[in-house]
Amino acid sequence: MTGNGNESEYVDPDTGPLNDIKTNLFLSVLAILFCFPLAIVALVFAVSASSAKQAGDDINAAYRSIMSRKFLIAAFVIGGILFVLNILGRQ
């Protein structure tokens, strides 16, 4: 925070301003096609981030949004690797 008198808005380096939290809900649903178990966990975090954001709990929403994003990345990476291995295994 800077000393410019604007200390009321906390900015997280990972998520940006707390009033601009992305819940990753659409990507979580899309990730179900790639890696089902991890995508379900990401979906649960995304829904809880959305609920926390609507309730005004910005800190909790930011945390759940970050966790959702981590599980989304893992789901897409593992799903992509499994897809490639499946294609290579058919040859």
PAZA-870610 format. One record per atom (N, C-alpha, C): y negated, x negated, z; residue in one letter; residue number from 0; atom name. Coordinates in steps of 0.05 Angstrom, whole numbers, plus 5000, padded with zeros to 4 digits. Layout:
<pts>
<pt y="Y" x="X" z="Z" code="a" pos="NUM" site="CA"/>
...
</pts>
This chain:
<pts>
<pt y="5024" x="4983" z="5000" code="m" pos="0" site="N"/>
<pt y="5000" x="5000" z="5000" code="m" pos="0" site="CA"/>
<pt y="4975" x="4982" z="5000" code="m" pos="0" site="C"/>
<pt y="4956" x="4992" z="4986" code="t" pos="1" site="N"/>
<pt y="4931" x="4977" z="4985" code="t" pos="1" site="CA"/>
<pt y="4911" x="4988" z="5004" code="t" pos="1" site="C"/>
<pt y="4890" x="4974" z="5009" code="g" pos="2" site="N"/>
<pt y="4869" x="4983" z="5028" code="g" pos="2" site="CA"/>
<pt y="4847" x="4999" z="5015" code="g" pos="2" site="C"/>
<pt y="4853" x="5013" z="4993" code="n" pos="3" site="N"/>
<pt y="4832" x="5027" z="4978" code="n" pos="3" site="CA"/>
<pt y="4829" x="5056" z="4988" code="n" pos="3" site="C"/>
<pt y="4841" x="5063" z="5010" code="g" pos="4" site="N"/>
<pt y="4838" x="5090" z="5021" code="g" pos="4" site="CA"/>
<pt y="4857" x="5110" z="5009" code="g" pos="4" site="C"/>
<pt y="4876" x="5101" z="4993" code="n" pos="5" site="N"/>
<pt y="4895" x="5120" z="4980" code="n" pos="5" site="CA"/>
<pt y="4923" x="5115" z="4992" code="n" pos="5" site="C"/>
<pt y="4925" x="5113" z="5018" code="e" pos="6" site="N"/>
<pt y="4951" x="5107" z="5031" code="e" pos="6" site="CA"/>
<pt y="4968" x="5131" z="5033" code="e" pos="6" site="C"/>
<pt y="4959" x="5155" z="5026" code="s" pos="7" site="N"/>
<pt y="4975" x="5179" z="5030" code="s" pos="7" site="CA"/>
<pt y="4998" x="5181" z="5010" code="s" pos="7" site="C"/>
<pt y="4996" x="5167" z="4987" code="e" pos="8" site="N"/>
<pt y="5018" x="5169" z="4967" code="e" pos="8" site="CA"/>
<pt y="5034" x="5143" z="4967" code="e" pos="8" site="C"/>
<pt y="5058" x="5145" z="4976" code="y" pos="9" site="N"/>
<pt y="5076" x="5122" z="4977" code="y" pos="9" site="CA"/>
<pt y="5089" x="5119" z="4949" code="y" pos="9" site="C"/>
<pt y="5090" x="5094" z="4939" code="v" pos="10" site="N"/>
<pt y="5102" x="5089" z="4913" code="v" pos="10" site="CA"/>
<pt y="5126" x="5071" z="4918" code="v" pos="10" site="C"/>
<pt y="5150" x="5081" z="4911" code="d" pos="11" site="N"/>
<pt y="5174" x="5066" z="4912" code="d" pos="11" site="CA"/>
<pt y="5178" x="5051" z="4886" code="d" pos="11" site="C"/>
<pt y="5184" x="5025" z="4887" code="p" pos="12" site="N"/>
<pt y="5186" x="5010" z="4862" code="p" pos="12" site="CA"/>
<pt y="5209" x="5020" z="4844" code="p" pos="12" site="C"/>
<pt y="5229" x="5033" z="4855" code="d" pos="13" site="N"/>
<pt y="5251" x="5043" z="4839" code="d" pos="13" site="CA"/>
<pt y="5246" x="5070" z="4827" code="d" pos="13" site="C"/>
<pt y="5233" x="5087" z="4842" code="t" pos="14" site="N"/>
<pt y="5229" x="5115" z="4832" code="t" pos="14" site="CA"/>
<pt y="5201" x="5121" z="4824" code="t" pos="14" site="C"/>
<pt y="5182" x="5105" z="4831" code="g" pos="15" site="N"/>
<pt y="5154" x="5111" z="4825" code="g" pos="15" site="CA"/>
<pt y="5142" x="5128" z="4847" code="g" pos="15" site="C"/>
<pt y="5120" x="5143" z="4841" code="p" pos="16" site="N"/>
<pt y="5109" x="5160" z="4861" code="p" pos="16" site="CA"/>
<pt y="5129" x="5182" z="4870" code="p" pos="16" site="C"/>
<pt y="5128" x="5188" z="4895" code="l" pos="17" site="N"/>
<pt y="5148" x="5207" z="4905" code="l" pos="17" site="CA"/>
<pt y="5145" x="5235" z="4894" code="l" pos="17" site="C"/>
<pt y="5121" x="5242" z="4884" code="n" pos="18" site="N"/>
<pt y="5119" x="5269" z="4872" code="n" pos="18" site="CA"/>
<pt y="5129" x="5270" z="4843" code="n" pos="18" site="C"/>
<pt y="5139" x="5247" z="4833" code="d" pos="19" site="N"/>
<pt y="5150" x="5246" z="4806" code="d" pos="19" site="CA"/>
<pt y="5179" x="5237" z="4807" code="d" pos="19" site="C"/>
<pt y="5195" x="5250" z="4824" code="i" pos="20" site="N"/>
<pt y="5223" x="5243" z="4827" code="i" pos="20" site="CA"/>
<pt y="5240" x="5257" z="4806" code="i" pos="20" site="C"/>
<pt y="5256" x="5241" z="4792" code="k" pos="21" site="N"/>
<pt y="5275" x="5252" z="4772" code="k" pos="21" site="CA"/>
<pt y="5301" x="5258" z="4786" code="k" pos="21" site="C"/>
<pt y="5312" x="5282" z="4782" code="t" pos="22" site="N"/>
<pt y="5336" x="5290" z="4796" code="t" pos="22" site="CA"/>
<pt y="5361" x="5283" z="4781" code="t" pos="22" site="C"/>
<pt y="5360" x="5276" z="4755" code="n" pos="23" site="N"/>
<pt y="5383" x="5268" z="4739" code="n" pos="23" site="CA"/>
<pt y="5404" x="5290" z="4736" code="n" pos="23" site="C"/>
<pt y="5396" x="5314" z="4738" code="l" pos="24" site="N"/>
<pt y="5415" x="5336" z="4737" code="l" pos="24" site="CA"/>
<pt y="5428" x="5339" z="4709" code="l" pos="24" site="C"/>
<pt y="5412" x="5338" z="4688" code="f" pos="25" site="N"/>
<pt y="5423" x="5340" z="4661" code="f" pos="25" site="CA"/>
<pt y="5443" x="5318" z="4655" code="f" pos="25" site="C"/>
<pt y="5435" x="5293" z="4661" code="l" pos="26" site="N"/>
<pt y="5453" x="5270" z="4656" code="l" pos="26" site="CA"/>
<pt y="5478" x="5272" z="4672" code="l" pos="26" site="C"/>
<pt y="5477" x="5283" z="4696" code="s" pos="27" site="N"/>
<pt y="5501" x="5286" z="4713" code="s" pos="27" site="CA"/>
<pt y="5521" x="5304" z="4700" code="s" pos="27" site="C"/>
<pt y="5511" x="5326" z="4689" code="v" pos="28" site="N"/>
<pt y="5529" x="5345" z="4675" code="v" pos="28" site="CA"/>
<pt y="5540" x="5332" z="4650" code="v" pos="28" site="C"/>
<pt y="5524" x="5317" z="4635" code="l" pos="29" site="N"/>
<pt y="5533" x="5303" z="4612" code="l" pos="29" site="CA"/>
<pt y="5554" x="5281" z="4618" code="l" pos="29" site="C"/>
<pt y="5551" x="5268" z="4641" code="a" pos="30" site="N"/>
<pt y="5569" x="5246" z="4649" code="a" pos="30" site="CA"/>
<pt y="5597" x="5257" z="4655" code="a" pos="30" site="C"/>
<pt y="5600" x="5282" z="4660" code="i" pos="31" site="N"/>
<pt y="5627" x="5294" z="4665" code="i" pos="31" site="CA"/>
<pt y="5645" x="5288" z="4641" code="i" pos="31" site="C"/>
<pt y="5635" x="5286" z="4617" code="l" pos="32" site="N"/>
<pt y="5651" x="5280" z="4594" code="l" pos="32" site="CA"/>
<pt y="5661" x="5252" z="4594" code="l" pos="32" site="C"/>
<pt y="5648" x="5234" z="4608" code="f" pos="33" site="N"/>
<pt y="5655" x="5206" z="4608" code="f" pos="33" site="CA"/>
<pt y="5674" x="5198" z="4630" code="f" pos="33" site="C"/>
<pt y="5667" x="5203" z="4654" code="c" pos="34" site="N"/>
<pt y="5683" x="5195" z="4677" code="c" pos="34" site="CA"/>
<pt y="5681" x="5217" z="4698" code="c" pos="34" site="C"/>
<pt y="5700" x="5235" z="4698" code="f" pos="35" site="N"/>
<pt y="5699" x="5260" z="4715" code="f" pos="35" site="CA"/>
<pt y="5694" x="5255" z="4744" code="f" pos="35" site="C"/>
<pt y="5710" x="5238" z="4758" code="p" pos="36" site="N"/>
<pt y="5706" x="5235" z="4787" code="p" pos="36" site="CA"/>
<pt y="5678" x="5225" z="4795" code="p" pos="36" site="C"/>
<pt y="5669" x="5204" z="4781" code="l" pos="37" site="N"/>
<pt y="5643" x="5193" z="4788" code="l" pos="37" site="CA"/>
<pt y="5620" x="5212" z="4780" code="l" pos="37" site="C"/>
<pt y="5624" x="5227" z="4759" code="a" pos="38" site="N"/>
<pt y="5604" x="5245" z="4750" code="a" pos="38" site="CA"/>
<pt y="5601" x="5269" z="4770" code="a" pos="38" site="C"/>
<pt y="5623" x="5277" z="4782" code="i" pos="39" site="N"/>
<pt y="5621" x="5298" z="4803" code="i" pos="39" site="CA"/>
<pt y="5604" x="5289" z="4827" code="i" pos="39" site="C"/>
<pt y="5608" x="5264" z="4835" code="v" pos="40" site="N"/>
<pt y="5593" x="5253" z="4857" code="v" pos="40" site="CA"/>
<pt y="5563" x="5251" z="4849" code="v" pos="40" site="C"/>
<pt y="5558" x="5242" z="4824" code="a" pos="41" site="N"/>
<pt y="5530" x="5241" z="4814" code="a" pos="41" site="CA"/>
<pt y="5518" x="5269" z="4813" code="a" pos="41" site="C"/>
<pt y="5534" x="5289" z="4805" code="l" pos="42" site="N"/>
<pt y="5524" x="5316" z="4803" code="l" pos="42" site="CA"/>
<pt y="5517" x="5327" z="4831" code="l" pos="42" site="C"/>
<pt y="5533" x="5321" z="4851" code="v" pos="43" site="N"/>
<pt y="5528" x="5330" z="4878" code="v" pos="43" site="CA"/>
<pt y="5501" x="5317" z="4888" code="v" pos="43" site="C"/>
<pt y="5498" x="5291" z="4883" code="f" pos="44" site="N"/>
<pt y="5473" x="5278" z="4891" code="f" pos="44" site="CA"/>
<pt y="5449" x="5289" z="4876" code="f" pos="44" site="C"/>
<pt y="5452" x="5295" z="4850" code="a" pos="45" site="N"/>
<pt y="5430" x="5306" z="4834" code="a" pos="45" site="CA"/>
<pt y="5422" x="5334" z="4844" code="a" pos="45" site="C"/>
<pt y="5442" x="5351" z="4851" code="v" pos="46" site="N"/>
<pt y="5436" x="5377" z="4861" code="v" pos="46" site="CA"/>
<pt y="5422" x="5376" z="4888" code="v" pos="46" site="C"/>
<pt y="5432" x="5358" z="4905" code="s" pos="47" site="N"/>
<pt y="5419" x="5355" z="4931" code="s" pos="47" site="CA"/>
<pt y="5391" x="5343" z="4929" code="s" pos="47" site="C"/>
<pt y="5387" x="5325" z="4909" code="a" pos="48" site="N"/>
<pt y="5360" x="5314" z="4904" code="a" pos="48" site="CA"/>
<pt y="5341" x="5336" z="4895" code="a" pos="48" site="C"/>
<pt y="5351" x="5354" z="4878" code="s" pos="49" site="N"/>
<pt y="5335" x="5376" z="4869" code="s" pos="49" site="CA"/>
<pt y="5327" x="5395" z="4892" code="s" pos="49" site="C"/>
<pt y="5347" x="5400" z="4909" code="s" pos="50" site="N"/>
<pt y="5342" x="5418" z="4932" code="s" pos="50" site="CA"/>
<pt y="5322" x="5405" z="4951" code="s" pos="50" site="C"/>
<pt y="5325" x="5379" z="4956" code="a" pos="51" site="N"/>
<pt y="5307" x="5365" z="4974" code="a" pos="51" site="CA"/>
<pt y="5278" x="5364" z="4962" code="a" pos="51" site="C"/>
<pt y="5277" x="5361" z="4936" code="k" pos="52" site="N"/>
<pt y="5251" x="5360" z="4923" code="k" pos="52" site="CA"/>
<pt y="5237" x="5387" z="4925" code="k" pos="52" site="C"/>
<pt y="5252" x="5409" z="4921" code="q" pos="53" site="N"/>
<pt y="5240" x="5435" z="4923" code="q" pos="53" site="CA"/>
<pt y="5232" x="5442" z="4952" code="q" pos="53" site="C"/>
<pt y="5247" x="5430" z="4971" code="a" pos="54" site="N"/>
<pt y="5240" x="5435" z="4999" code="a" pos="54" site="CA"/>
<pt y="5217" x="5418" z="5009" code="a" pos="54" site="C"/>
<pt y="5208" x="5399" z="4992" code="g" pos="55" site="N"/>
<pt y="5186" x="5382" z="5000" code="g" pos="55" site="CA"/>
<pt y="5194" x="5357" z="5015" code="g" pos="55" site="C"/>
<pt y="5220" x="5351" z="5016" code="d" pos="56" site="N"/>
<pt y="5230" x="5328" z="5030" code="d" pos="56" site="CA"/>
<pt y="5232" x="5305" z="5009" code="d" pos="56" site="C"/>
<pt y="5210" x="5292" z="5004" code="d" pos="57" site="N"/>
<pt y="5208" x="5272" z="4982" code="d" pos="57" site="CA"/>
<pt y="5224" x="5247" z="4988" code="d" pos="57" site="C"/>
<pt y="5226" x="5238" z="5013" code="i" pos="58" site="N"/>
<pt y="5241" x="5214" z="5019" code="i" pos="58" site="CA"/>
<pt y="5270" x="5219" z="5014" code="i" pos="58" site="C"/>
<pt y="5281" x="5241" z="5024" code="n" pos="59" site="N"/>
<pt y="5309" x="5247" z="5020" code="n" pos="59" site="CA"/>
<pt y="5315" x="5252" z="4990" code="n" pos="59" site="C"/>
<pt y="5297" x="5265" z="4976" code="a" pos="60" site="N"/>
<pt y="5300" x="5269" z="4947" code="a" pos="60" site="CA"/>
<pt y="5301" x="5243" z="4932" code="a" pos="60" site="C"/>
<pt y="5284" x="5224" z="4939" code="a" pos="61" site="N"/>
<pt y="5283" x="5198" z="4926" code="a" pos="61" site="CA"/>
<pt y="5309" x="5183" z="4931" code="a" pos="61" site="C"/>
<pt y="5319" x="5184" z="4955" code="y" pos="62" site="N"/>
<pt y="5344" x="5170" z="4962" code="y" pos="62" site="CA"/>
<pt y="5367" x="5182" z="4946" code="y" pos="62" site="C"/>
<pt y="5369" x="5208" z="4945" code="r" pos="63" site="N"/>
<pt y="5391" x="5221" z="4931" code="r" pos="63" site="CA"/>
<pt y="5389" x="5218" z="4901" code="r" pos="63" site="C"/>
<pt y="5364" x="5216" z="4891" code="s" pos="64" site="N"/>
<pt y="5360" x="5211" z="4862" code="s" pos="64" site="CA"/>
<pt y="5370" x="5183" z="4855" code="s" pos="64" site="C"/>
<pt y="5364" x="5163" z="4872" code="i" pos="65" site="N"/>
<pt y="5374" x="5136" z="4867" code="i" pos="65" site="CA"/>
<pt y="5404" x="5135" z="4868" code="i" pos="65" site="C"/>
<pt y="5416" x="5148" z="4887" code="m" pos="66" site="N"/>
<pt y="5445" x="5148" z="4889" code="m" pos="66" site="CA"/>
<pt y="5458" x="5162" z="4865" code="m" pos="66" site="C"/>
<pt y="5445" x="5184" z="4856" code="s" pos="67" site="N"/>
<pt y="5455" x="5198" z="4832" code="s" pos="67" site="CA"/>
<pt y="5454" x="5179" z="4808" code="s" pos="67" site="C"/>
<pt y="5432" x="5165" z="4805" code="r" pos="68" site="N"/>
<pt y="5429" x="5146" z="4783" code="r" pos="68" site="CA"/>
<pt y="5450" x="5124" z="4783" code="r" pos="68" site="C"/>
<pt y="5456" x="5114" z="4807" code="k" pos="69" site="N"/>
<pt y="5477" x="5093" z="4809" code="k" pos="69" site="CA"/>
<pt y="5504" x="5104" z="4801" code="k" pos="69" site="C"/>
<pt y="5511" x="5127" z="4810" code="f" pos="70" site="N"/>
<pt y="5537" x="5139" z="4802" code="f" pos="70" site="CA"/>
<pt y="5537" x="5146" z="4772" code="f" pos="70" site="C"/>
<pt y="5514" x="5154" z="4761" code="l" pos="71" site="N"/>
<pt y="5513" x="5160" z="4732" code="l" pos="71" site="CA"/>
<pt y="5518" x="5135" z="4716" code="l" pos="71" site="C"/>
<pt y="5506" x="5113" z="4724" code="i" pos="72" site="N"/>
<pt y="5510" x="5088" z="4709" code="i" pos="72" site="CA"/>
<pt y="5539" x="5080" z="4710" code="i" pos="72" site="C"/>
<pt y="5551" x="5082" z="4734" code="a" pos="73" site="N"/>
<pt y="5579" x="5075" z="4737" code="a" pos="73" site="CA"/>
<pt y="5597" x="5093" z="4720" code="a" pos="73" site="C"/>
<pt y="5591" x="5119" z="4719" code="a" pos="74" site="N"/>
<pt y="5607" x="5138" z="4704" code="a" pos="74" site="CA"/>
<pt y="5605" x="5132" z="4674" code="a" pos="74" site="C"/>
<pt y="5581" x="5126" z="4664" code="f" pos="75" site="N"/>
<pt y="5578" x="5120" z="4636" code="f" pos="75" site="CA"/>
<pt y="5591" x="5094" z="4628" code="f" pos="75" site="C"/>
<pt y="5588" x="5074" z="4645" code="v" pos="76" site="N"/>
<pt y="5600" x="5047" z="4639" code="v" pos="76" site="CA"/>
<pt y="5631" x="5049" z="4640" code="v" pos="76" site="C"/>
<pt y="5642" x="5060" z="4661" code="i" pos="77" site="N"/>
<pt y="5671" x="5062" z="4663" code="i" pos="77" site="CA"/>
<pt y="5682" x="5081" z="4641" code="i" pos="77" site="C"/>
<pt y="5669" x="5103" z="4636" code="g" pos="78" site="N"/>
<pt y="5677" x="5121" z="4615" code="g" pos="78" site="CA"/>
<pt y="5676" x="5107" z="4587" code="g" pos="78" site="C"/>
<pt y="5656" x="5091" z="4582" code="g" pos="79" site="N"/>
<pt y="5654" x="5077" z="4557" code="g" pos="79" site="CA"/>
<pt y="5675" x="5056" z="4554" code="g" pos="79" site="C"/>
<pt y="5681" x="5042" z="4576" code="i" pos="80" site="N"/>
<pt y="5702" x="5022" z="4575" code="i" pos="80" site="CA"/>
<pt y="5729" x="5035" z="4570" code="i" pos="80" site="C"/>
<pt y="5735" x="5057" z="4584" code="l" pos="81" site="N"/>
<pt y="5760" x="5071" z="4580" code="l" pos="81" site="CA"/>
<pt y="5762" x="5082" z="4551" code="l" pos="81" site="C"/>
<pt y="5740" x="5091" z="4540" code="f" pos="82" site="N"/>
<pt y="5740" x="5101" z="4513" code="f" pos="82" site="CA"/>
<pt y="5747" x="5079" z="4493" code="f" pos="82" site="C"/>
<pt y="5734" x="5056" z="4497" code="v" pos="83" site="N"/>
<pt y="5740" x="5033" z="4479" code="v" pos="83" site="CA"/>
<pt y="5769" x="5024" z="4482" code="v" pos="83" site="C"/>
<pt y="5778" x="5022" z="4507" code="l" pos="84" site="N"/>
<pt y="5806" x="5014" z="4511" code="l" pos="84" site="CA"/>
<pt y="5826" x="5034" z="4499" code="l" pos="84" site="C"/>
<pt y="5819" x="5059" z="4500" code="n" pos="85" site="N"/>
<pt y="5835" x="5080" z="4487" code="n" pos="85" site="CA"/>
<pt y="5836" x="5076" z="4457" code="n" pos="85" site="C"/>
<pt y="5813" x="5071" z="4445" code="i" pos="86" site="N"/>
<pt y="5812" x="5066" z="4416" code="i" pos="86" site="CA"/>
<pt y="5828" x="5041" z="4408" code="i" pos="86" site="C"/>
<pt y="5825" x="5020" z="4424" code="l" pos="87" site="N"/>
<pt y="5839" x="4995" z="4418" code="l" pos="87" site="CA"/>
<pt y="5869" x="4998" z="4423" code="l" pos="87" site="C"/>
<pt y="5877" x="5015" z="4442" code="g" pos="88" site="N"/>
<pt y="5905" x="5019" z="4447" code="g" pos="88" site="CA"/>
<pt y="5920" x="5034" z="4426" code="g" pos="88" site="C"/>
<pt y="5905" x="5049" z="4410" code="r" pos="89" site="N"/>
<pt y="5917" x="5065" z="4388" code="r" pos="89" site="CA"/>
<pt y="5924" x="5048" z="4363" code="r" pos="89" site="C"/>
<pt y="5913" x="5025" z="4362" code="q" pos="90" site="N"/>
<pt y="5917" x="5008" z="4338" code="q" pos="90" site="CA"/>
<pt y="5943" x="4993" z="4339" code="q" pos="90" site="C"/>
</pts>
